[in-house]
Amino acid sequence: MAMVVKNNMSAVNTLNILNKNQSALAKSLQKVSSGMKINTAGDDASGYAISERMRVQIRSLDQDNQNTQNGNSMMRTAEGAVSSTVEILKTLKEKAINAANDTNTDDDRRTIQKEINQMVDQIDDNALATYNGKYLVDGSRNSIGQATCTTLSNSALSTGSAWGSALTDLKSRTDESLNIQSTDNITVSYVRQGKTYTTTFSVGGSTTLGSIFAKTAFNGTESLAGTDAVRAASTRDGALIGYDKAKNSVYTADNKSALSLEANNAGTTYQISSFTLSITDNTGAIRKTANTALDAFNERIRAENESKDNALVLQTGVKANQAIKVSMTDMRSLALGLKGTDGSVLSVQTQDKANAAINTIETALQKALDEQANIGAVQTRLNYTSSNLTTASENVQNSESTIRDADMAKEMTNYTKNNVLLQAAQSMLAQANQNSSAVLSLLQ
C-alpha cells in the first residue's frame, strides 16, 4: 500500500465505521431509555401506524369504561330515589290496612290521612332526584312512544266469563261457581284522580258485570259507563288486553280470555288507579271466595303520557352510536295514581275508601318495583359492560406492547455491543491518524 498524506483512507474508513457505531449506539440508548423498540415512524413505519391506532383504541376503551362507571353512579342515584319511594309505599299500605280496620274512629282515620298526605308529598320529592343537574325519575326520561291508557285485567275468572255475564253465573278460573246469590250486595270502588268512588247495590237476578258501570257514581253525578264524552273506562273481553306505548298488542300470559277494563283517555291524568268489587251476603258476611276472584283486577298496561325520545344515552363503544339507551318512567305521585291534578290525595277516611286505597297502593307499589327492577337490570348490564371493556382494553394493550415495547435484555445486549464497538472505532481512528506521520521519516 502506497504511503500518502492527502487521503488517509484507513482513517476515512474508520471514521465511517465510527459514525455508524455512534448512530447504532444512539438508537440503542433511545430504546433502552424509552423502553420501546419503535420510537419514531422511521424505526418501523407500518408497526408505528398500527400501534398508534391501537393506542387510540385503548384510550377510547378506557373512556368507555369511565362512561359506564359514571352511568352506574347515575343509576345508583335513581335507584336510591325509587327505593325510598318503595319504602314509603310499604308504609302507606300498612297505614291503609290500619285505616280499613273498624277499631279506628273517624278521628283516628283523619290522623292517618295526615300521615299519608305527608308521605305522598315525599314521593314527589323523591321523583325530583338529580344527577349532574339531570332529573331522572320525574317522567322527563321516558323513551319514545304514544300515550297509553290504564288497563286493568282479571285472569282469575273463568275463560267463559264476559262483561255480559250475570254476576250469579260467574265462575273461578277452575270453573267452580262463585256462589253469588241474587240477594247479595255488591260494592264497586275505583280510584281516579286521587278520589275514591264507591257504590253499593243489590246483585239481583239479571245484573251483569257490564251493567254495574251504569250504577257506579263518577264525579258525583256521572256514571262510569255513561256516554263516550264522560265515561271513565270501557271494557274488553278476550285474550287481547290492550296496546302498549309502542303500539304493540298485549295479551294475557296464557293467551286465554280474560276481562279487561281500559281507561277511556290516555295519559296519567286519566288513569284509573284501582278497581275493586266486593260481595257480601244479605247478612253482611263477606263472600271471600267470590271476592278473591272478583278483586283481581291488576294493572297490565300502565298509563303513560306521550313522549319524545328523551331516554338517556350512555356511550359504551369506540364507534358512533355504540351506546346503551336507558329510559326511566314517571315516579311522581300523580303517575302512581296517589294524587290528582287538583292536589287531591288518596283518601282512607272511611272503611270503604281505605279498602279501595289498599288496592291503589298495591298497584303503585308494583309500578315502583317494576322501575326498581328496570334500574337494577341496567346496573347489572353496565357492570358486565365495564368488565368487557376492561378485558378488551387489556387485550389491545397487550397487542400494542408486542409491537412496540422493547425487549430490555436484548436491547441492553445491543447497547453494550454498540458501546464497545464505538470505543474500539475511536481507538482505531486514533491509530489510523498516526499512519500519515510515518511519511515524515522520509523527510529526515
GIDA-V60655 format. One record per backbone hydrogen bond with DSSP energy under -0.5 kcal/mol. NH is the residue of the N-H (numbers start at 1). CO is the residue of the C=O. If there is no record, write none. Layout:
BEGIN
nh & co
NH & CO
NH & CO
END
This chain:
BEGIN
nh & co
4 & 2
8 & 6
9 & 7
12 & 8
13 & 9
14 & 10
15 & 11
16 & 12
17 & 13
18 & 14
19 & 15
20 & 16
21 & 17
22 & 18
23 & 19
24 & 20
25 & 21
26 & 22
27 & 23
28 & 24
29 & 25
30 & 26
31 & 27
32 & 28
33 & 29
34 & 30
35 & 31
37 & 404
38 & 404
39 & 37
43 & 40
44 & 40
48 & 44
49 & 45
50 & 46
51 & 47
52 & 48
53 & 49
54 & 50
55 & 51
56 & 52
57 & 53
58 & 54
59 & 55
60 & 56
61 & 57
62 & 58
63 & 59
64 & 60
65 & 61
66 & 62
67 & 63
68 & 64
69 & 65
70 & 66
71 & 67
72 & 68
73 & 69
74 & 70
75 & 71
76 & 72
77 & 73
78 & 74
79 & 75
80 & 76
81 & 77
82 & 78
83 & 79
84 & 80
85 & 81
86 & 82
87 & 83
88 & 84
89 & 85
90 & 86
91 & 87
92 & 88
93 & 89
94 & 90
95 & 91
96 & 92
97 & 93
98 & 94
99 & 95
100 & 96
101 & 98
104 & 101
109 & 105
110 & 106
111 & 107
112 & 108
113 & 109
114 & 110
115 & 111
116 & 112
117 & 113
118 & 114
119 & 115
120 & 116
121 & 117
122 & 118
123 & 119
124 & 120
125 & 121
126 & 122
127 & 123
128 & 125
129 & 126
131 & 134
134 & 131
136 & 129
142 & 139
145 & 307
146 & 245
148 & 304
151 & 301
152 & 261
153 & 298
154 & 259
155 & 153
158 & 171
161 & 158
165 & 162
167 & 207
169 & 166
170 & 167
172 & 176
173 & 156
175 & 172
178 & 170
184 & 181
185 & 280
186 & 201
187 & 278
188 & 186
188 & 199
189 & 187
189 & 276
190 & 197
191 & 274
192 & 195
193 & 271
195 & 192
197 & 190
199 & 188
201 & 186
203 & 184
204 & 182
207 & 203
209 & 165
210 & 163
212 & 208
212 & 209
213 & 210
214 & 211
215 & 211
215 & 212
216 & 213
217 & 215
218 & 222
221 & 218
221 & 219
222 & 218
224 & 213
224 & 216
225 & 213
230 & 227
231 & 227
232 & 224
233 & 224
234 & 262
236 & 260
238 & 258
241 & 250
242 & 250
244 & 248
247 & 244
250 & 242
252 & 239
255 & 252
258 & 238
259 & 154
260 & 236
261 & 152
262 & 234
263 & 150
264 & 232
267 & 148
270 & 267
271 & 268
273 & 191
273 & 271
274 & 191
276 & 189
278 & 187
280 & 185
281 & 285
284 & 281
287 & 279
288 & 286
291 & 287
292 & 288
293 & 289
294 & 290
295 & 291
296 & 294
298 & 153
298 & 296
300 & 151
301 & 151
304 & 148
307 & 145
310 & 142
310 & 308
312 & 326
314 & 312
314 & 324
315 & 313
316 & 322
317 & 322
322 & 319
323 & 321
324 & 314
326 & 312
328 & 141
331 & 137
336 & 332
337 & 334
338 & 333
339 & 333
340 & 344
343 & 340
346 & 338
354 & 350
355 & 351
356 & 352
357 & 353
358 & 354
359 & 355
360 & 356
361 & 357
362 & 358
363 & 359
364 & 360
365 & 361
366 & 362
367 & 363
368 & 364
369 & 365
370 & 366
371 & 367
372 & 368
373 & 369
374 & 370
375 & 371
376 & 372
377 & 373
378 & 374
379 & 375
380 & 376
381 & 377
382 & 378
383 & 379
384 & 380
385 & 381
386 & 382
387 & 383
388 & 384
389 & 385
390 & 386
391 & 387
392 & 388
393 & 389
394 & 390
395 & 391
396 & 392
397 & 393
398 & 394
399 & 395
400 & 396
401 & 397
402 & 398
403 & 399
404 & 400
405 & 401
406 & 35
408 & 406
411 & 407
412 & 408
413 & 409
414 & 410
415 & 411
416 & 412
417 & 413
418 & 414
419 & 415
420 & 416
421 & 417
422 & 418
423 & 419
424 & 420
425 & 421
426 & 422
427 & 423
428 & 424
429 & 425
430 & 426
431 & 427
432 & 428
433 & 429
434 & 430
434 & 431
435 & 431
435 & 432
436 & 432
438 & 435
439 & 436
440 & 437
441 & 438
442 & 439
443 & 440
444 & 441
END
